[in-house]
Amino acid sequence: MKAHRICKSAVLGLVLGVLISLFVVPMVIAGVTVTSINHSENSHTSYWPEINGTQVVYSDDINGNYDIYLYDTVAKTTTQLTHSTTGADAPNIDDQGGHKLVYTRNNGDSTTSIVLLDFTDPTNPVSTDLVSGLSDIHDDWGHIGRNRPDISGNMVVYRSNSGRIYKIDLAAGAPYTPVQISPNGETCYRATISGNYVTYHVNDADGSGHYGVVLYNMTSGSTIIISDVNYEAERPNIAGNVVVYNQYYDDGSGSAGDHVIMYDIATQVTKEVSAAGEDSWWANTDGEKIVYTRTDSVSNEQVFTYDIATGKESMVSDDTVNGDPGFPAVSGNNVVFIDDQSSGDYEVYVSTIAGPAFVNLPGSSTPINITEGQVITSNPYIIQVLPTDTLGILRVEFYVDGVLIGTSTTPDANGVYSWPWDTSLYHSLVKVVAYNNVGLSIEITRNTTVALELPYTGR
């Protein structure tokens, strides 16, 4: 989804109750199940999906005004969290795992407010206004997202009317006092936060005339530009030590266009994630995976994940009808995004990556050749397992007593992975972890006792 492609009008739909049971539309691609969580015959448009763990939040206008909804990926239920008569939009969920989110409320008088919502009890959420009197500034898609807030633990960040970035410390208690963190003289956009760091983009990085991505350290109060000021860089997202953003450049090699860039805060290393020549956009991350949109091999726009540890890319959408997927977000093995492929309206989709599994060894009724409580009497003992995954197995790690004794990347003809265990060194808990090609893992453990016979000394 690109900014110039979207111009949708929503039609008044069926009024939803507080707790909604939705018709879901599942699709399956290799190792991934894709489900529309708010498919409806009624005209509606969804935006701004975000996810943390099993909780998905998004805005939808099926009631005529945009409201905030919560979807549980396990229970597969949706709860309407706001009931606004003027519009609630652009939610962001706490990345620290709490039951909190922040959003922008249209006040109906050409102003907006930044609102904190505690949904510990989703049927009775508690909202608190943090900032009022902001301009009703719409983004490129007609939403009040230009001042979109973000939250991480007790810290909230947002963009003010003047284009400055502010933080609010919720731990300080009411009345809440915004503190400016971006310099005067800069026009800033899209503040996001994770832990101790805030990132946003400015319209004139180092006087270059290009958009640039800035990283702010809340402990030191320092700011640095992390993008290449020779190119346009914008729309950053952050999780843990990972910042991702979009960068547009033409290096003369045919790879002109939008590219996804990753910056590692710990190492200060910048890396291009998207392949050369691929036009990629809408980058987001959970610190372990990066998610973005690009065209596939037959020119359909799709959502892809990139596993930071393995460098593997996988397609997690199934858009074969020239839809327009965008706004992706990722948490663990779940990816959320919006698309208009099924009904012409933008709906929220959840892609769940299945992950690897252990299956029984050939000629055996168990997935590992060790039974719980087994007495091991030989040295070495060859540990054997049989993992499987439609996306492929990347590696299998073997541990005994918490010590990594070996890593296997090559199975035998039956797909069995093995490693010799020197039972004279380690003696009890065996753990085997299998990883697939997108970084998901599964483990199996067995408690054992080693009882080796002492060598005969003739005495």
C-alpha positions as CSV (number, residue, x, y, z in Angstrom):
1,M,0.0,0.0,0.0
2,K,1.4,3.3,-1.0
3,A,0.2,6.7,0.0
4,H,-1.1,7.7,-3.4
5,R,-3.0,4.5,-3.9
6,I,-5.6,4.9,-1.1
7,C,-8.7,7.0,-1.3
8,K,-11.6,5.1,0.3
9,S,-15.0,6.2,1.4
10,A,-16.7,4.2,4.2
11,V,-20.4,3.5,4.2
12,L,-22.5,3.3,7.4
13,G,-22.6,-0.4,8.5
14,L,-24.2,-2.6,11.0
15,V,-23.8,-1.5,14.6
16,L,-21.7,-3.9,16.5
17,G,-22.2,-5.0,20.1
18,V,-19.4,-4.8,22.7
19,L,-18.4,-8.4,22.2
20,I,-18.5,-9.5,18.6
21,S,-18.4,-13.0,17.1
22,L,-16.9,-12.6,13.7
23,F,-17.0,-14.6,10.5
24,V,-13.4,-15.4,9.6
25,V,-12.0,-16.3,6.2
26,P,-9.0,-18.6,6.4
27,M,-6.4,-19.1,3.7
28,V,-3.4,-21.4,3.8
29,I,0.0,-20.9,2.2
30,A,3.2,-22.9,3.0
31,G,3.4,-23.0,6.7
32,V,1.2,-20.0,7.2
33,T,-2.6,-19.6,7.9
34,V,-4.0,-16.3,6.9
35,T,-7.4,-15.2,8.4
36,S,-9.5,-12.1,7.9
37,I,-10.6,-11.3,11.4
38,N,-13.4,-8.8,10.5
39,H,-14.8,-9.9,7.2
40,S,-18.2,-8.5,6.7
41,E,-20.7,-8.0,3.9
42,N,-21.2,-4.5,5.2
43,S,-19.0,-1.7,3.9
44,H,-16.3,-0.7,6.3
45,T,-12.7,0.2,6.4
46,S,-10.0,-0.9,9.0
47,Y,-6.7,0.8,9.6
48,W,-3.7,0.9,12.0
49,P,-3.5,-2.8,13.1
50,E,-0.9,-3.4,15.9
51,I,-0.1,-6.5,17.8
52,N,1.6,-7.6,21.0
53,G,1.5,-11.3,21.9
54,T,-2.0,-12.5,21.2
55,Q,-3.6,-9.0,21.3
56,V,-4.4,-7.1,18.1
57,V,-5.8,-3.6,18.2
58,Y,-7.1,-1.6,15.2
59,S,-9.5,1.1,14.1
60,D,-12.7,0.4,12.1
61,D,-15.6,2.6,10.9
62,I,-18.3,-0.1,10.6
63,N,-20.4,2.0,13.0
64,G,-20.1,5.1,11.0
65,N,-17.2,6.6,13.0
66,Y,-13.8,5.1,13.6
67,D,-13.5,3.2,16.9
68,I,-10.8,1.0,18.5
69,Y,-11.2,-2.8,18.6
70,L,-9.3,-5.6,20.3
71,Y,-9.0,-9.0,18.8
72,D,-7.7,-12.0,20.7
73,T,-5.8,-14.4,18.4
74,V,-6.3,-17.4,20.7
75,A,-10.0,-16.9,21.7
76,K,-10.7,-15.4,18.2
77,T,-13.1,-12.8,19.7
78,T,-13.3,-9.1,19.1
79,T,-14.2,-6.5,21.6
80,Q,-15.1,-2.9,20.8
81,L,-13.1,-0.8,23.2
82,T,-14.3,2.7,22.3
83,H,-17.8,4.1,21.5
84,S,-16.9,7.5,20.0
85,T,-19.4,9.8,18.3
86,T,-16.6,11.7,16.6
87,G,-13.9,9.2,15.9
88,A,-11.1,7.2,17.6
89,D,-8.2,6.3,15.4
90,A,-4.5,5.4,15.1
91,P,-4.1,3.0,18.1
92,N,-0.7,1.8,19.4
93,I,-0.5,-1.0,21.9
94,D,2.1,-1.2,24.8
95,D,5.1,-3.3,23.6
96,Q,5.9,-4.2,27.2
97,G,3.0,-6.6,27.4
98,G,0.6,-4.5,29.5
99,H,-3.1,-4.1,28.8
100,K,-2.7,-0.5,27.7
101,L,-2.9,1.4,24.4
102,V,-2.9,5.0,23.2
103,Y,-4.9,6.5,20.4
104,T,-6.0,9.8,18.8
105,R,-9.6,10.9,19.5
106,N,-11.3,13.4,17.2
107,N,-13.1,15.9,19.5
108,G,-15.5,17.1,16.8
109,D,-14.3,20.7,17.0
110,S,-11.3,20.5,14.7
111,T,-9.1,19.4,17.6
112,T,-7.8,16.0,18.7
113,S,-6.7,14.5,22.0
114,I,-4.1,11.8,22.9
115,V,-5.9,9.2,25.0
116,L,-4.6,6.4,27.2
117,L,-6.8,3.4,27.5
118,D,-6.4,0.6,30.0
119,F,-8.2,-2.6,28.8
120,T,-7.3,-4.9,31.7
121,D,-11.1,-5.6,31.6
122,P,-11.9,-5.3,27.9
123,T,-15.6,-5.0,28.6
124,N,-15.0,-2.0,30.8
125,P,-11.9,-0.2,29.6
126,V,-10.7,2.9,31.4
127,S,-9.7,5.9,29.3
128,T,-7.6,8.9,30.4
129,D,-7.0,12.1,28.3
130,L,-3.2,12.8,28.3
131,V,-3.1,15.8,25.9
132,S,-5.9,17.9,24.4
133,G,-6.2,20.7,21.9
134,L,-4.0,19.2,19.1
135,S,-4.8,20.1,15.6
136,D,-7.0,17.9,13.5
137,I,-4.2,17.0,11.2
138,H,-5.0,14.1,8.8
139,D,-2.5,11.9,7.2
140,D,-2.2,10.8,3.6
141,W,-5.2,8.4,4.0
142,G,-7.6,10.9,5.6
143,H,-7.0,9.7,9.2
144,I,-6.1,11.6,12.3
145,G,-2.8,9.8,12.4
146,R,-0.3,12.5,11.8
147,N,0.0,13.1,15.6
148,R,-0.3,9.3,16.3
149,P,1.0,8.4,19.8
150,D,3.0,5.4,20.9
151,I,3.5,3.7,24.3
152,S,6.1,1.5,25.9
153,G,5.6,0.7,29.5
154,N,5.1,4.0,31.4
155,M,6.3,6.2,28.6
156,V,4.1,7.8,25.8
157,V,5.4,9.8,22.9
158,Y,3.5,11.9,20.3
159,R,3.9,14.7,17.8
160,S,2.6,18.2,18.7
161,N,0.9,20.8,16.5
162,S,4.3,22.4,15.9
163,G,5.9,19.2,14.7
164,R,7.9,18.7,17.9
165,I,8.1,15.3,19.6
166,Y,7.0,15.1,23.2
167,K,7.2,12.3,25.9
168,I,4.9,11.8,28.9
169,D,5.9,9.8,31.9
170,L,2.8,8.0,33.2
171,A,4.6,6.9,36.4
172,A,4.6,10.6,37.4
173,G,0.9,10.5,37.7
174,A,-1.8,13.2,36.8
175,P,-1.7,15.9,35.9
176,Y,0.5,14.6,33.1
177,T,3.2,17.0,31.8
178,P,4.5,16.6,28.3
179,V,8.3,17.1,27.9
180,Q,9.7,18.1,24.5
181,I,12.5,15.8,23.3
182,S,13.1,17.0,19.7
183,P,15.1,20.2,19.1
184,N,13.4,23.5,18.2
185,G,13.6,24.3,14.5
186,E,12.9,20.7,13.3
187,T,9.6,19.5,11.9
188,C,9.2,15.9,13.0
189,Y,6.9,13.0,12.2
190,R,5.9,9.6,13.4
191,A,7.4,9.1,16.9
192,T,7.7,5.5,18.0
193,I,9.1,4.2,21.3
194,S,10.5,1.0,22.8
195,G,12.1,0.9,26.2
196,N,14.7,3.7,26.5
197,Y,14.7,4.8,22.9
198,V,12.5,7.0,20.7
199,T,12.7,7.2,16.9
200,Y,11.1,9.6,14.5
201,H,11.8,11.3,11.1
202,V,12.6,14.9,10.4
203,N,12.0,16.8,7.1
204,D,15.5,18.3,6.8
205,A,18.2,15.9,8.2
206,D,21.5,17.8,8.8
207,G,20.4,20.5,6.3
208,S,20.4,18.0,3.5
209,G,16.9,18.7,2.3
210,H,16.0,15.0,2.8
211,Y,13.8,13.3,5.3
212,G,16.0,11.5,7.9
213,V,15.5,9.1,10.8
214,V,16.5,10.2,14.3
215,L,17.2,8.1,17.4
216,Y,16.7,9.7,20.8
217,N,18.2,8.2,24.0
218,M,15.9,9.0,26.9
219,T,18.7,8.4,29.5
220,S,21.4,10.6,28.0
221,G,19.0,13.0,26.2
222,S,21.2,12.6,23.0
223,T,19.9,12.4,19.4
224,I,21.7,11.0,16.4
225,I,20.7,10.7,12.7
226,I,20.8,7.0,11.9
227,S,19.8,7.2,8.2
228,D,21.9,8.2,5.2
229,V,21.2,11.9,4.7
230,N,21.9,11.6,1.0
231,Y,18.6,9.8,0.6
232,E,15.0,10.1,1.8
233,A,14.3,8.1,4.9
234,E,11.0,8.0,6.8
235,R,8.4,6.1,8.8
236,P,10.6,4.4,11.4
237,N,9.5,1.7,13.8
238,I,11.4,0.4,16.8
239,A,11.5,-2.6,19.0
240,G,14.2,-3.5,21.5
241,N,17.6,-2.7,19.8
242,V,16.1,-2.7,16.3
243,V,15.0,0.3,14.2
244,V,13.5,-0.2,10.8
245,Y,12.5,2.4,8.2
246,N,11.9,3.0,4.6
247,Q,14.6,4.7,2.4
248,Y,14.3,5.8,-1.2
249,Y,17.3,6.0,-3.3
250,D,18.6,5.3,-6.8
251,D,22.1,3.9,-6.8
252,G,22.2,3.5,-10.6
253,S,22.1,-0.3,-10.5
254,G,18.4,-0.7,-11.2
255,S,17.4,-0.8,-7.5
256,A,15.8,2.6,-7.4
257,G,12.7,2.8,-5.1
258,D,11.7,2.2,-1.6
259,H,14.0,-0.1,0.4
260,V,13.7,-1.5,4.0
261,I,16.6,-0.6,6.2
262,M,17.5,-2.0,9.6
263,Y,19.6,-0.2,12.2
264,D,21.0,-2.1,15.2
265,I,21.3,0.2,18.2
266,A,23.8,-2.1,20.0
267,T,26.2,-2.4,17.2
268,Q,25.3,0.8,15.3
269,V,25.3,-1.2,12.1
270,T,22.9,-0.3,9.3
271,K,21.7,-3.1,6.9
272,E,19.5,-3.2,3.9
273,V,16.9,-5.9,4.4
274,S,15.0,-5.8,1.1
275,A,16.6,-7.3,-2.0
276,A,18.2,-5.1,-4.6
277,G,15.7,-4.1,-7.2
278,E,12.7,-4.8,-5.0
279,D,10.4,-2.0,-4.1
280,S,9.6,-2.5,-0.4
281,W,7.7,-0.4,2.1
282,W,5.7,-0.3,5.4
283,A,8.6,-1.7,7.5
284,N,7.8,-2.8,11.1
285,T,9.5,-5.0,13.6
286,D,9.2,-6.8,17.0
287,G,13.0,-6.9,17.5
288,E,13.4,-10.4,16.1
289,K,11.5,-10.2,12.8
290,I,11.0,-7.4,10.3
291,V,7.7,-7.2,8.3
292,Y,7.1,-5.2,5.2
293,T,5.2,-5.2,1.9
294,R,6.7,-5.7,-1.6
295,T,5.7,-7.3,-4.9
296,D,6.1,-11.1,-5.3
297,S,7.4,-13.0,-8.4
298,V,4.1,-12.4,-10.3
299,S,3.8,-8.8,-9.4
300,N,1.2,-9.2,-6.7
301,E,1.7,-7.0,-3.6
302,Q,2.4,-9.3,-0.6
303,V,3.5,-9.1,3.0
304,F,6.9,-10.6,3.9
305,T,8.8,-11.3,7.1
306,Y,12.5,-11.2,7.5
307,D,14.1,-13.1,10.3
308,I,16.9,-11.0,11.7
309,A,18.9,-14.0,13.1
310,T,18.8,-16.1,10.0
311,G,18.4,-13.5,7.2
312,K,15.5,-15.6,5.8
313,E,12.6,-14.0,4.0
314,S,9.1,-15.6,3.9
315,M,5.8,-14.5,2.3
316,V,3.0,-14.4,4.9
317,S,0.1,-13.1,2.8
318,D,-1.9,-14.7,0.1
319,D,-3.0,-11.8,-2.1
320,T,-3.7,-13.2,-5.6
321,V,-6.4,-10.7,-6.6
322,N,-4.3,-7.6,-7.0
323,G,-5.2,-6.3,-3.5
324,D,-3.4,-3.6,-1.6
325,P,-1.9,-5.0,1.7
326,G,-0.3,-2.6,4.1
327,F,0.3,-1.4,7.7
328,P,1.9,-4.7,8.7
329,A,3.0,-5.4,12.3
330,V,4.5,-8.6,13.8
331,S,4.8,-10.2,17.2
332,G,6.3,-13.7,17.5
333,N,4.7,-16.0,14.9
334,N,1.7,-13.7,14.2
335,V,1.6,-10.9,11.6
336,V,-1.2,-8.5,11.1
337,F,-2.0,-6.2,8.1
338,I,-4.9,-4.7,6.2
339,D,-5.9,-5.6,2.7
340,D,-8.9,-5.0,0.4
341,Q,-8.8,-8.2,-1.6
342,S,-12.0,-10.0,-0.5
343,S,-14.7,-7.3,-0.5
344,G,-13.2,-4.1,-1.8
345,D,-13.1,-2.8,1.8
346,Y,-9.9,-2.8,3.9
347,E,-10.0,-5.6,6.5
348,V,-7.6,-6.8,9.1
349,Y,-5.8,-10.1,8.4
350,V,-3.8,-12.2,10.8
351,S,-1.1,-14.5,9.4
352,T,0.0,-17.3,11.8
353,I,3.3,-19.1,11.0
354,A,2.9,-22.7,12.2
355,G,6.4,-23.3,13.3
356,P,8.3,-26.6,13.4
357,A,7.2,-29.9,15.1
358,F,8.8,-33.1,16.3
359,V,7.4,-36.3,14.8
360,N,8.1,-39.9,15.7
361,L,11.4,-41.4,14.6
362,P,11.3,-44.1,11.9
363,G,10.1,-47.4,13.5
364,S,9.5,-45.7,16.8
365,S,6.5,-44.3,18.7
366,T,8.6,-41.3,20.1
367,P,10.2,-38.2,18.5
368,I,13.5,-38.7,20.4
369,N,15.4,-41.8,21.3
370,I,15.4,-41.1,25.0
371,T,12.5,-41.9,27.3
372,E,11.7,-39.8,30.4
373,G,13.8,-41.0,33.3
374,Q,16.0,-43.3,31.2
375,V,19.2,-44.6,32.6
376,I,22.1,-44.0,30.2
377,T,24.8,-46.6,30.4
378,S,26.8,-46.0,27.2
379,N,29.4,-43.4,26.2
380,P,28.9,-41.7,23.8
381,Y,25.2,-41.8,23.5
382,I,23.8,-40.7,20.1
383,I,20.8,-38.4,20.5
384,Q,18.4,-38.6,17.6
385,V,15.3,-36.5,16.8
386,L,13.0,-36.0,13.8
387,P,11.8,-32.4,13.3
388,T,9.7,-31.2,10.4
389,D,8.4,-28.0,9.0
390,T,6.9,-27.0,5.7
391,L,9.3,-24.0,5.6
392,G,12.3,-26.2,6.2
393,I,14.5,-26.9,9.2
394,L,17.5,-24.5,9.5
395,R,19.3,-26.2,12.4
396,V,18.9,-28.4,15.5
397,E,20.7,-27.6,18.7
398,F,21.5,-30.3,21.3
399,Y,21.9,-29.3,25.0
400,V,22.7,-31.4,28.1
401,D,22.5,-29.7,31.6
402,G,22.1,-26.4,29.9
403,V,25.3,-26.7,27.9
404,L,25.2,-26.6,24.1
405,I,27.0,-29.8,23.0
406,G,26.5,-29.5,19.3
407,T,24.4,-28.1,16.4
408,S,23.4,-30.2,13.4
409,T,22.3,-28.7,10.1
410,T,22.4,-31.9,8.0
411,P,19.9,-34.8,8.6
412,D,20.2,-38.3,7.3
413,A,18.1,-39.8,4.5
414,N,15.1,-40.1,6.8
415,G,15.3,-36.5,8.0
416,V,16.8,-37.5,11.4
417,Y,19.2,-35.2,13.1
418,S,21.8,-36.7,15.5
419,W,24.5,-35.6,17.8
420,P,26.9,-37.7,20.1
421,W,26.7,-37.0,23.8
422,D,29.8,-37.5,25.9
423,T,28.0,-38.9,28.9
424,S,31.2,-38.6,31.1
425,L,30.8,-34.8,31.1
426,Y,27.1,-34.1,31.4
427,H,24.7,-36.2,33.3
428,S,21.0,-35.4,33.4
429,L,18.7,-33.0,31.5
430,V,18.7,-33.4,27.7
431,K,17.1,-30.6,25.6
432,V,16.9,-30.4,21.8
433,V,15.7,-27.3,20.0
434,A,14.8,-27.3,16.3
435,Y,14.6,-24.0,14.3
436,N,12.8,-23.5,11.0
437,N,13.9,-21.2,8.2
438,V,12.1,-18.2,9.6
439,G,13.5,-18.5,13.1
440,L,10.6,-20.2,14.9
441,S,11.6,-23.0,17.2
442,I,10.3,-25.9,19.2
443,E,12.0,-27.9,21.9
444,I,11.8,-31.3,23.6
445,T,13.3,-32.3,26.9
446,R,14.0,-35.5,28.7
447,N,15.4,-36.1,32.3
448,T,17.9,-38.9,32.4
449,T,20.4,-40.5,34.8
450,V,23.9,-41.5,33.6
451,A,25.3,-44.7,35.2
452,L,28.5,-45.7,33.4
453,E,30.3,-48.8,34.5
454,L,33.6,-48.1,36.1
455,P,36.5,-49.6,34.1
456,Y,37.9,-52.9,35.5
457,T,41.3,-52.3,37.3
458,G,42.1,-55.9,38.2
459,R,42.0,-55.2,41.9
